[in-house]
Amino acid sequence: MTIRLSDDESAEVRHLELFSGLDDAHFAELMLGAYVQTFPPQIELIHEGEPADFLHVVTSGSVELFASWNGRETTMATLAPVSTFILAATIRDAPYLMSARTLEKSRIVLVPSRDMRAIFDLDPTFAVAVVSELARAYRQVVKNTKNLKLRTSLERLANYLVHRQECAGGRNEFGLDIEKRRLASYLGMTPENLSRAIRQLRPYGVRVNGNHVTITDKADLLAFAKPESLIDDPNS
């Protein structure tokens, strides 16, 4: 069902760094054309190659960004609330380079791309915020490329688990935030190679049972993974 934004949902969007400095009148104008839709799991929201008609904001649930070529498919990213996609295509009025689908029941705010471009031209503060967001996304692409090109699949998995442990507050036991086949795709591996890599990390204190991870020797895992801020720090 498609409905207009509630005050709470509008406030959630407003608090995003992309919109936080926007002039009140311009933000109200953006939200005037925006609406909310709830989608069930496994619904394709956008398809690569199609025109970028809307900026999407995930306010609940989760969304997978993925790409396909020649019968193959790969996971590019998994998005949790509150986050946006895909800004570059929206601002450039260009086709989507990725597809997106819901992983669970999700609530999405859709902001018309034409309105985004109009406010971009009118509001210098918003234009700076867009450039900042695109710069952040570009740096993340560079980090992901370095991760894929400079590390073995085993090293990529080790660093992913180090990051997940940090996200879990340093606890020795935590859950994966993604199912294994999607994790394999995200790390540039086959599911079979992921299973093999999990076994190969056992000497470094890693135990994985289903989606439950136990790290028994964090120092050994860190010594093997060698995390690097210029690859692994999402804030740098």
N, C-alpha and C positions, 0 to 999 in steps of 0.2 A: 504493500500500500504506500502511496506517495502522499506526503503531508508537508506542510510548512514547518520551519524550525520552531521549537519551543524556546523559551527564554534561556533555559539551562543549556540547551544544545548550542544556541547562539553564543553563549558565554564560553563554552568549551572551545569553539572555533576561534573566538576572540583572543583567548589566552595562548593560542599557538604563536610562536615567535614570528611567523610569517605575517600575521594580522595584528599583533599586539600594538604596533605603533601607527596603525592606520587611522586617519581622520575619522571621527565618529560618523559624520554624514556619508563618507565614502564607504565605510563598513556597512552602514545601514542599507546603502544602495546595493552593495554586493549581496547581502542577505535577502533583499527583496526578491531577487530572482532565484535564490537557492531553495532547495527542498530536500527532504529526508526520505529515504526509502529503506525498508528492511528486507534483506535478502536471505533465503535459506542457504544451507551449506552447498558447496560445489556449483555455484552459479557464476558463470563468466560475466564479469562486469564490463570489461573492455577487451578488445582484440587487437593485437599488433597489426599495424597497417591502416587501421580505421582513423578517421578524423578525430582530433581531441576536442570533443564538444564540451566536456566538463572537467573541472578539477574535482577530485574525489577526496573526501575527508572521512577517515575511519573513526567512528565514535564508539563503537562497541563491536566485539567479535574479533576476527583476524582475516587478513587477506594475503594471498600468495601472488607475487609478481613472477611471471614465467615467460619464457620465449621458446619458439619452435623453429626448426629448420630441417628439411629433408627427412621427415619422419622421426626426428629426435626432439626431445623437450628437456629444458633445464630450468631449475628454480633459480630466480635472480635474487629474491628477497622475500621475507615474511614481515608483514606490517601489523602492529598492534595499536590500539587506541592511545592517544589521539594523534593521528599522523595523516599526511597528505600524499597523494600520487595523482597524475604524473605532471609535475609543474612545468618542466621544460617544454613538453609538447603543447601544453596549454598556452604558454606565453608566446611561443614561436608559431602557433597555429599550424603545427606540423602533425603528421601521423604518429600514433603511438608506436614506440619501438618495443614495447612489452605488452603482454596480456595480463589480465588480473582476474582472479576468482576467489570467492569466499571459501574459507576453510571450515567455518562454522556459521551459525546464524549471526548475521552482521548488520549493523545499522550504518548507513553511509549518507553523508551530506554531499550533495552535488551542486557545485557552483558553476554557472555557465562560463565557458572560456571567454566568450566575447566580453562579458562584464569584467572579468579579470584583466583583460588587455586594456579595456577602457580606463579602469582605475589605475593601472600601471602607468598609463600616459598622463594621468591627471595628478597623481599623488607621489611626490618625490620620495617621501619616507617609505611608502609601500614599494616603490621601485628599488630602493636600497635593500629592503628586506628580501625581495625576490632575488636580487643578485647575490645576497649573502647565502640564501638557501640553495641556490644553484651552485655556488662555489663550494658549499659544504658537500653537496651531492657529488660534485666532480671529484673532490678529494677522496670521497668514499669509493668511487669507481677506481681511482688510482690505487688505493690500498687493496681493494679486492683483486685487482690485476696483479699486483705484487705478490699477494698471498698465493694466487694460482700459479704464477710463473716461477717464483723463487723457492717454493716449498714443495716437498713431496706430499703425497696424499696423507701419509701418516703424520707428518708435521702439521698439516692443516687441521686434521682431526684433533690432535693434541692441543693446539691453540684454541680451537673452538671450545673444547672442554674446559680449558683454563678460563676462557671468557664466561662460559656458563656458570662456573663456580663463583666467579666474581659477582655475577648478577644475582646469585643465590646468597649473597652476603658472606661468602667464604666457607659456607657449610661443606662438610665432607660428603654429604648425601644430597642429591638434588635430582630434578627431572629434566629430561630433554624438552626443549620448547617446540619441537617439531618432530613429526614422525620420521622414522629412519630412512624411508625411501626418498623423502624430500630432503633430508639432511645429506644423503649421499649425492643427490643432484646438485645441491647448493655447494658442496665441497668439490665438485668435479669428479665424482667417483661413481662406480656402479654399486648397487646394493651388496653384491658379493664382495667387492673390494672393501666396502665399509665394514662388513662383518669380519673380514680378515684383519683389517686395521685395528678393530676393537680388541681382537685377540692379541695382536702384536703389542698393544699398550699395557697388557697385564704386568709385564716386568717393571713398569713405571708406576704401579699402584692404582691402575684403573680397572674397575669392575663395572660391567654394564649388564643389567638384567631387565630386558624389555626396554622401557624408557626411563628406568631408574639407574642413576649413575652413583657409584661410590668411589671416592678418591682416598686411598689409604696412605699414599705418600706424595703429598703435594710438592715437596722439594724435588723429588725425582722427576715428576711430571714437568715441573718448570724448567729443570735442567735440560730435559730433552726438547721441550717445545721452544724455548728461547723466545718468549714473546717480545715484540719490538713495538714501541709506541708509534713509530711511523707507518706501521701496518695495522696494529691491533687497537690503538686508542681511538674510539669513535669521536672523541672531543678535540683531537689535535688537528 
